[in-house]
Amino acid sequence: MSSRLRLGKIDIEVVQKDIRNVHLSVHPPAGRVRIAAPAHMKLDTIRVFAISKLDWIKQQQAKLRKQDRETPRDYVDRESHYVWGKRYLLKVIEQDAAPRVELTPRTLRLHVRPGTDRQRRRIILEGWHRQQLHEAVPLLLAHWEPVLGVKVARYFVQHMKTKWGSCNSPRRTIRVNTELAKKPAQCLEYIIVHELVHLLEPSHNTRFVALMDRFMPDWRARRQLLNQLPVQHEEWDY
């Protein structure tokens, strides 16, 4: 069941479903607020909870609205693109051969057939970024799963507009955002550990924080780095 709350100028989407705890989230780019609550919880109780978190909501919205946005990409020569946090200049090479992407110390070389349009160039490059994650994620899982004493049934790499990662605890699956291939490697590792810890503690309560402190003491610095980096320029769905 979905409904809405209004607290002054803040509009809150409320989704009630079969869960045990209340989850509050503030989503980029403009700070959309969402509360997921147990199906049996009264709307007045949810309102009281939202009021108690009002200062935090405003702080998160202010941070999101200040975050830099990448300029739209045209996928042309000498355009800046990022791989694992490092800036590369794009070099488009037209040739009558299968498309591919090649990384050199200074350039990201996009090999495409003559006449390939912007949309197709974007798809090819996004597919390459996805492959970078498919190579990196299994290595991180192999390291961190025995450290935390958990096992992921399956992981997914996909384009996500409002999250860097997610975890489905009952199914023991995790998802990571394709955009993480553009960020420093320590940011991906932070997201992997974050989602693995959710297999031990589904909510963001004090136990979750204690587990993060135990397994990755510098996780706050990594989170801050990730949140300070420019995010993709696009039209966001609500």
Contacts in CASP RR format, 6 or more apart in sequence:
PFRMAT RR
TARGET T0000
AUTHOR 0000-0000-0000
METHOD contacts of the structure
MODEL  1
MSSRLRLGKIDIEVVQKDIRNVHLSVHPPAGRVRIAAPAHMKLDTIRVFA
ISKLDWIKQQQAKLRKQDRETPRDYVDRESHYVWGKRYLLKVIEQDAAPR
VELTPRTLRLHVRPGTDRQRRRIILEGWHRQQLHEAVPLLLAHWEPVLGV
KVARYFVQHMKTKWGSCNSPRRTIRVNTELAKKPAQCLEYIIVHELVHLL
EPSHNTRFVALMDRFMPDWRARRQLLNQLPVQHEEWDY
1 15 0 8 1.000
1 16 0 8 1.000
1 17 0 8 1.000
1 39 0 8 1.000
2 13 0 8 1.000
2 14 0 8 1.000
2 15 0 8 1.000
2 16 0 8 1.000
3 14 0 8 1.000
3 16 0 8 1.000
3 43 0 8 1.000
4 11 0 8 1.000
4 12 0 8 1.000
4 13 0 8 1.000
4 14 0 8 1.000
5 11 0 8 1.000
5 12 0 8 1.000
5 14 0 8 1.000
5 35 0 8 1.000
5 43 0 8 1.000
5 46 0 8 1.000
5 47 0 8 1.000
5 50 0 8 1.000
6 12 0 8 1.000
7 47 0 8 1.000
7 50 0 8 1.000
7 51 0 8 1.000
7 54 0 8 1.000
10 33 0 8 1.000
10 54 0 8 1.000
10 57 0 8 1.000
10 58 0 8 1.000
10 61 0 8 1.000
11 33 0 8 1.000
12 33 0 8 1.000
12 34 0 8 1.000
12 35 0 8 1.000
12 50 0 8 1.000
13 32 0 8 1.000
13 33 0 8 1.000
13 34 0 8 1.000
13 35 0 8 1.000
14 34 0 8 1.000
14 35 0 8 1.000
14 37 0 8 1.000
14 43 0 8 1.000
14 46 0 8 1.000
15 34 0 8 1.000
15 35 0 8 1.000
15 36 0 8 1.000
15 37 0 8 1.000
16 36 0 8 1.000
16 37 0 8 1.000
16 38 0 8 1.000
16 39 0 8 1.000
16 41 0 8 1.000
17 36 0 8 1.000
17 38 0 8 1.000
17 39 0 8 1.000
18 38 0 8 1.000
18 39 0 8 1.000
19 36 0 8 1.000
19 37 0 8 1.000
19 38 0 8 1.000
19 39 0 8 1.000
20 38 0 8 1.000
21 38 0 8 1.000
21 202 0 8 1.000
21 203 0 8 1.000
21 205 0 8 1.000
22 35 0 8 1.000
22 36 0 8 1.000
22 37 0 8 1.000
22 38 0 8 1.000
22 41 0 8 1.000
22 46 0 8 1.000
22 49 0 8 1.000
23 35 0 8 1.000
23 36 0 8 1.000
23 37 0 8 1.000
23 203 0 8 1.000
23 204 0 8 1.000
24 33 0 8 1.000
24 34 0 8 1.000
24 35 0 8 1.000
24 49 0 8 1.000
24 50 0 8 1.000
24 53 0 8 1.000
24 56 0 8 1.000
24 57 0 8 1.000
25 33 0 8 1.000
25 34 0 8 1.000
25 35 0 8 1.000
25 36 0 8 1.000
26 32 0 8 1.000
26 33 0 8 1.000
26 34 0 8 1.000
26 57 0 8 1.000
26 60 0 8 1.000
26 61 0 8 1.000
26 64 0 8 1.000
27 33 0 8 1.000
27 34 0 8 1.000
27 64 0 8 1.000
27 162 0 8 1.000
28 64 0 8 1.000
28 67 0 8 1.000
28 162 0 8 1.000
28 231 0 8 1.000
28 236 0 8 1.000
29 64 0 8 1.000
29 65 0 8 1.000
29 67 0 8 1.000
29 69 0 8 1.000
29 231 0 8 1.000
29 236 0 8 1.000
30 61 0 8 1.000
30 64 0 8 1.000
30 65 0 8 1.000
30 236 0 8 1.000
31 60 0 8 1.000
31 61 0 8 1.000
31 64 0 8 1.000
31 65 0 8 1.000
32 162 0 8 1.000
32 238 0 8 1.000
33 50 0 8 1.000
33 57 0 8 1.000
33 61 0 8 1.000
35 46 0 8 1.000
35 49 0 8 1.000
35 50 0 8 1.000
37 46 0 8 1.000
37 49 0 8 1.000
50 57 0 8 1.000
63 227 0 8 1.000
67 227 0 8 1.000
67 228 0 8 1.000
67 230 0 8 1.000
67 231 0 8 1.000
68 229 0 8 1.000
68 230 0 8 1.000
68 231 0 8 1.000
69 230 0 8 1.000
69 231 0 8 1.000
69 232 0 8 1.000
69 233 0 8 1.000
70 230 0 8 1.000
70 231 0 8 1.000
70 232 0 8 1.000
70 233 0 8 1.000
71 233 0 8 1.000
72 233 0 8 1.000
73 79 0 8 1.000
73 81 0 8 1.000
73 122 0 8 1.000
73 233 0 8 1.000
74 118 0 8 1.000
75 90 0 8 1.000
75 92 0 8 1.000
75 110 0 8 1.000
75 118 0 8 1.000
75 121 0 8 1.000
75 122 0 8 1.000
75 125 0 8 1.000
76 90 0 8 1.000
76 92 0 8 1.000
77 89 0 8 1.000
77 90 0 8 1.000
77 91 0 8 1.000
77 92 0 8 1.000
78 89 0 8 1.000
78 90 0 8 1.000
78 91 0 8 1.000
79 89 0 8 1.000
79 90 0 8 1.000
80 87 0 8 1.000
80 88 0 8 1.000
80 89 0 8 1.000
80 90 0 8 1.000
81 87 0 8 1.000
81 88 0 8 1.000
81 89 0 8 1.000
81 90 0 8 1.000
81 108 0 8 1.000
81 125 0 8 1.000
81 182 0 8 1.000
82 88 0 8 1.000
82 182 0 8 1.000
82 183 0 8 1.000
83 103 0 8 1.000
83 108 0 8 1.000
83 129 0 8 1.000
83 132 0 8 1.000
83 181 0 8 1.000
83 182 0 8 1.000
84 132 0 8 1.000
84 181 0 8 1.000
84 182 0 8 1.000
84 183 0 8 1.000
84 184 0 8 1.000
84 185 0 8 1.000
85 182 0 8 1.000
85 183 0 8 1.000
85 184 0 8 1.000
85 185 0 8 1.000
85 229 0 8 1.000
88 103 0 8 1.000
88 106 0 8 1.000
88 107 0 8 1.000
88 108 0 8 1.000
89 106 0 8 1.000
89 107 0 8 1.000
89 108 0 8 1.000
90 107 0 8 1.000
90 108 0 8 1.000
90 110 0 8 1.000
91 107 0 8 1.000
91 108 0 8 1.000
91 109 0 8 1.000
91 110 0 8 1.000
92 110 0 8 1.000
92 112 0 8 1.000
92 121 0 8 1.000
93 109 0 8 1.000
93 110 0 8 1.000
93 111 0 8 1.000
93 112 0 8 1.000
94 112 0 8 1.000
94 113 0 8 1.000
94 114 0 8 1.000
94 115 0 8 1.000
94 116 0 8 1.000
95 111 0 8 1.000
95 112 0 8 1.000
95 113 0 8 1.000
95 114 0 8 1.000
96 113 0 8 1.000
96 114 0 8 1.000
97 111 0 8 1.000
97 113 0 8 1.000
99 110 0 8 1.000
99 111 0 8 1.000
99 112 0 8 1.000
99 113 0 8 1.000
99 116 0 8 1.000
99 124 0 8 1.000
100 111 0 8 1.000
101 108 0 8 1.000
101 109 0 8 1.000
101 110 0 8 1.000
101 111 0 8 1.000
101 124 0 8 1.000
101 125 0 8 1.000
101 128 0 8 1.000
102 108 0 8 1.000
102 109 0 8 1.000
102 111 0 8 1.000
103 109 0 8 1.000
108 125 0 8 1.000
110 121 0 8 1.000
110 124 0 8 1.000
110 125 0 8 1.000
112 120 0 8 1.000
112 121 0 8 1.000
112 124 0 8 1.000
116 124 0 8 1.000
126 159 0 8 1.000
126 178 0 8 1.000
127 178 0 8 1.000
129 178 0 8 1.000
129 179 0 8 1.000
129 181 0 8 1.000
129 182 0 8 1.000
130 157 0 8 1.000
130 178 0 8 1.000
130 181 0 8 1.000
132 181 0 8 1.000
133 157 0 8 1.000
133 176 0 8 1.000
133 178 0 8 1.000
133 180 0 8 1.000
133 181 0 8 1.000
133 188 0 8 1.000
134 157 0 8 1.000
136 181 0 8 1.000
136 185 0 8 1.000
136 188 0 8 1.000
137 155 0 8 1.000
137 157 0 8 1.000
137 176 0 8 1.000
137 188 0 8 1.000
137 192 0 8 1.000
138 155 0 8 1.000
140 188 0 8 1.000
140 189 0 8 1.000
140 192 0 8 1.000
141 152 0 8 1.000
141 155 0 8 1.000
141 192 0 8 1.000
141 196 0 8 1.000
144 189 0 8 1.000
144 192 0 8 1.000
144 193 0 8 1.000
144 196 0 8 1.000
144 215 0 8 1.000
145 151 0 8 1.000
145 152 0 8 1.000
145 196 0 8 1.000
147 215 0 8 1.000
148 193 0 8 1.000
148 196 0 8 1.000
148 197 0 8 1.000
148 199 0 8 1.000
148 200 0 8 1.000
148 215 0 8 1.000
150 172 0 8 1.000
150 196 0 8 1.000
150 199 0 8 1.000
150 200 0 8 1.000
151 172 0 8 1.000
152 172 0 8 1.000
152 173 0 8 1.000
152 174 0 8 1.000
152 196 0 8 1.000
152 199 0 8 1.000
153 171 0 8 1.000
153 172 0 8 1.000
153 173 0 8 1.000
154 171 0 8 1.000
154 172 0 8 1.000
154 173 0 8 1.000
155 173 0 8 1.000
155 174 0 8 1.000
155 175 0 8 1.000
155 176 0 8 1.000
156 173 0 8 1.000
156 174 0 8 1.000
156 175 0 8 1.000
156 176 0 8 1.000
157 175 0 8 1.000
157 176 0 8 1.000
157 178 0 8 1.000
158 175 0 8 1.000
158 176 0 8 1.000
158 177 0 8 1.000
158 178 0 8 1.000
159 177 0 8 1.000
159 178 0 8 1.000
159 179 0 8 1.000
160 166 0 8 1.000
160 175 0 8 1.000
160 177 0 8 1.000
160 178 0 8 1.000
160 179 0 8 1.000
161 234 0 8 1.000
161 236 0 8 1.000
161 237 0 8 1.000
162 236 0 8 1.000
163 175 0 8 1.000
163 177 0 8 1.000
164 176 0 8 1.000
164 177 0 8 1.000
164 179 0 8 1.000
164 180 0 8 1.000
164 187 0 8 1.000
164 191 0 8 1.000
164 226 0 8 1.000
165 174 0 8 1.000
165 175 0 8 1.000
165 176 0 8 1.000
165 177 0 8 1.000
165 191 0 8 1.000
165 194 0 8 1.000
165 195 0 8 1.000
166 174 0 8 1.000
166 175 0 8 1.000
166 195 0 8 1.000
167 173 0 8 1.000
167 174 0 8 1.000
167 175 0 8 1.000
167 195 0 8 1.000
167 196 0 8 1.000
167 198 0 8 1.000
167 199 0 8 1.000
167 202 0 8 1.000
168 174 0 8 1.000
169 198 0 8 1.000
169 199 0 8 1.000
169 202 0 8 1.000
172 199 0 8 1.000
174 192 0 8 1.000
174 195 0 8 1.000
174 196 0 8 1.000
174 198 0 8 1.000
175 195 0 8 1.000
176 188 0 8 1.000
176 191 0 8 1.000
176 192 0 8 1.000
176 195 0 8 1.000
177 191 0 8 1.000
179 231 0 8 1.000
179 232 0 8 1.000
180 187 0 8 1.000
180 188 0 8 1.000
180 191 0 8 1.000
181 188 0 8 1.000
183 226 0 8 1.000
183 229 0 8 1.000
184 225 0 8 1.000
186 222 0 8 1.000
186 225 0 8 1.000
187 222 0 8 1.000
187 225 0 8 1.000
187 226 0 8 1.000
187 229 0 8 1.000
189 216 0 8 1.000
189 222 0 8 1.000
190 216 0 8 1.000
190 219 0 8 1.000
190 222 0 8 1.000
190 223 0 8 1.000
190 226 0 8 1.000
191 226 0 8 1.000
193 212 0 8 1.000
193 215 0 8 1.000
193 216 0 8 1.000
193 219 0 8 1.000
194 212 0 8 1.000
194 219 0 8 1.000
197 208 0 8 1.000
197 211 0 8 1.000
197 212 0 8 1.000
197 215 0 8 1.000
198 208 0 8 1.000
200 211 0 8 1.000
201 207 0 8 1.000
201 208 0 8 1.000
201 211 0 8 1.000
212 219 0 8 1.000
213 219 0 8 1.000
216 222 0 8 1.000
END
